[in-house]
């Protein structure tokens, strides 16, 4: 499997930064999503500079602590899941990956019981 091609063509926006917030990589969708801010020209800039307060302070804390942040937003009539999580290399915290995926308005939700769960 060509993982680089998969990353570049993935339909959700994927942005990767180092532990200091420097943007290391963006896939095609992320470049399109942030086109008005410079798109892929943002590579090498700091993600903290792209966020106003109080989001900047929250993001700085997340980068320092290496903790996950998950939420949904609605913008321009589209609902999105935002999943920000640390990424590791050889077990070492290296930075953050942000995944933004459009959530269909009529998306089904299923509750599945774990096998063997008697509670």
Residue pairs with C-beta under 8 A, 6 or more apart in sequence:
7 14
7 25
7 27
8 27
8 28
9 27
9 28
10 27
10 29
11 29
11 101
12 29
12 99
12 100
12 101
12 102
13 26
13 27
13 29
13 30
13 32
13 33
13 34
13 98
13 99
13 100
13 101
14 25
14 26
14 27
14 29
14 30
14 97
14 98
14 99
14 100
15 23
15 25
15 26
15 27
15 30
15 34
15 47
15 97
15 98
16 23
16 24
16 25
16 26
16 87
16 95
16 96
16 97
16 98
17 23
17 24
17 46
17 47
17 63
17 95
17 96
17 98
18 24
18 94
18 95
19 63
19 66
19 93
19 94
19 95
19 96
20 46
20 63
20 95
21 46
21 47
21 48
21 59
21 60
21 63
21 96
22 44
22 45
22 46
22 47
23 42
23 43
23 44
23 45
23 46
23 47
24 43
24 95
25 43
26 34
26 39
26 40
26 42
26 43
30 40
30 100
31 39
31 40
32 39
33 100
34 42
34 50
37 50
38 45
42 50
47 59
47 96
48 56
48 59
48 60
48 63
51 59
58 69
62 69
62 84
62 96
63 95
63 96
66 86
66 93
67 86
68 83
68 84
68 85
68 86
69 82
69 84
69 85
70 81
70 82
70 83
70 84
71 81
71 82
72 79
72 80
72 81
72 82
72 103
73 79
73 80
73 82
74 80
78 102
79 102
79 103
79 105
80 100
80 101
80 102
80 103
81 99
81 100
81 101
81 103
82 98
82 99
82 100
83 98
83 99
83 100
83 101
84 96
84 97
84 98
84 99
85 96
85 97
85 99
86 93
86 94
86 95
86 96
86 97
87 94
87 95
87 96
87 97
88 94
